[in-house]
Structures are given as C-alpha cells and as structure tokens.
C-alpha cells in the first residue's frame, strides 16, 4: 500500500503532516479520518495497520499528526484537547474541499475522545469508532508527574509523560477539564463503536463502560481481548481495523464498484492518463483487477503486465494438473507452480544459434504434495507443459489490432 504525504494547515496556520491511504483501485467509496493517541503520532504501527485494514473495506483513510507531535508544526503545549478537536475539524475541511467529505471518524485513546467531540460538530460525519478511549478528557492529567497546580500562570514547565519529557503550560493542563465528554456522548446520536481491552492498564475498561452507557443506540462494544493499550501486537490492530470496516457498513449506503463494459469482448483494460500514472483497471464480465508498474516507474498498486502473464500460465498449469490427476485417480493433494519471467541471452540459455540474441524466458518450477511415485511426478511434469496457456505461449500468435470509434 502506498501512502500519499499531505500537509494541511490548521486554524492557526500551522502545518499538520498527514498521510492518505487509498484502496488498491484508488477509488474509495467513503473517507475516514484517524486520530492518534496522546503523545503518539500517525506513524505508530497500530495506526498504520488500522488505516490500511480500513482501505480493504473501500475507505480512503487520512491519518495525521496533531499540533506539536510527529512532524506537524507547533509546540506540544499547544496540543491541548481543544486544539486536537480543532485539528480534526481542519483535516475534515481539507478532505471535504480536496477529495470528498469524510463520513467516519476513528480515534485511539485520547484521539477517541477527540473524535466524539469533533463528530458532534460535523454534520458530514455519520459514524464514530473509538479504541481504548477515556470517558473524560481530563483522564490524561494523571499521566503528568508534575503537580499541575504548581504551574505558574505564565510560562512553561517540563513534565514527564510515558518516560518522555514535554513542556506544558497552565492552559494546556486546565483545558482537559473543560469538556464534558459523557454529556457530549449522550447527545451525539450517531452510530458509535467502542473497542477496548479488558486488561488496558493505561485507560481502564470502566471508561468504555461509561461511554457505552451514555451513548444512545445504535451503539456497539467489542472487547479487544489480551491487547495492550497501544495495540503493540499487530494482530490486535489489524483485527480492530477489520472490525470497524465491517461494522460501519451497516450504517452506510452500499456502493457498487463501477464496472467497465467489456463491449462484448473477453475483457477490457482502461487507463485514465489525466488521473493515474500507470495504474490500469482490467475488467472481465464479472471481475475487476488492477495492474500497475513497479515503484521505479509506477505506483505498484497491482501486479505488472508480465506478472499477469505469469499468473495466467501458473493458473492454467495447476488447473490442468488437477484435471489430469483426478482422471487418473492419483493422490495429488496440492500443486505449487513458481513462475518467473525474464529476458535471457542465448548464451545463458546455452542455445546454439547463428546470431546471439535475447529471448523471452519463463521459468516454471513445480512442487507436488501427495502420495506420488517418481514416475507419476515425471508424468505430471510432462502434462504441465501441455496446458493450454503454455502451448499458446509457445505457438505462433497472431494479434489483430483495430481502432474502435466512440
């Protein structure tokens, strides 16, 4: 999956660094925004895993760094809770103006509290999902090792949060207590999914209970069993992303992927030169595929044309071997076919030719699983060279090219 880096200005003119993840076909049905946890950043592995899992459900996902965190501009002292909500609204407005209005907000830890508040202010947001979110924004103040009351009226003080030093001011510390999150949750009246680990030692699961009790239906709770607060095990974050992607489909109008007409032919390939680099849509009568070129010249959103050529040979080979083995009643249980395409010089192929030249070369390696003797394996190897695609590639091929008028 390729991420597009963006820079978005917040209400104070500071640049927020963001990454936009898109589905493989580059055509999201809906957009979502992900808000990271307190003192974290958008590059946290869990954030990337959840965002990329959502793309498999048709979402374009924008993950970004709050003010003063990650690679966004500003000071951490300016990253109080109200500023986080303002940043979310700025990112929402950017997506709306440059792509499409987002419909889903997802937030982790304090980011979960922030998305609840932001969703209450944004009419375009249709659903909210929180992960390990506190039930009060002021919950994070217990993380400060410094006595907040001793912070001078003007000036900064260094505090230790999670083993890392940060400078905060009195406004930063007091801002967290200004938001009545239970009240906002009760008045939200939008579908909400609350995910939380029962063994979370940073934000206890009782926070999820309070959010759930205050929220109105439709509301859902999913237990992230055995997960820690930061979802450091990739299995947990990928699971969370897939759960959110499945859950939210209930509340969004289904959208069918746009199908290209094959105009009566076997398939059609289409490339929009104005919008895409080399990313090509291939449509059969019932299936959509994506082809692309590697990252040195393309975006690598799909297999290359020669990958598809090799795939056709591999698929035809295993299917032919299955039919032959079944007809013979042989114990062939699994077939692996490994294909590599390359240009090879006649000398490397040890060919005795009058004029040395390069040839198109396909390497086909076979692996059989089953109770087969050497004679059966050798016969299957011979059959593998007789599959229809194999024979087509070795035959003289005539390709007719004609223009189709609009």
PyMOL commands that set and color helices and strands:
alter all, ss='L'
color gray80, all
select helices_A, chain A and resi 45-55+76-78+81-98+110-121+137-143+148-150+170-178+181-188+206-214+234-251+305-328+374-384+388-394
alter helices_A, ss='H'
color red, helices_A
select strands_A, chain A and resi 3-9+15-21+30-35+59-64+104-108+127-131+157-161+164-168+191-196+219-223+267-270+280-284+288-291+331-345+358-371
alter strands_A, ss='S'
color yellow, strands_A
deselect
rebuild
show_as cartoon
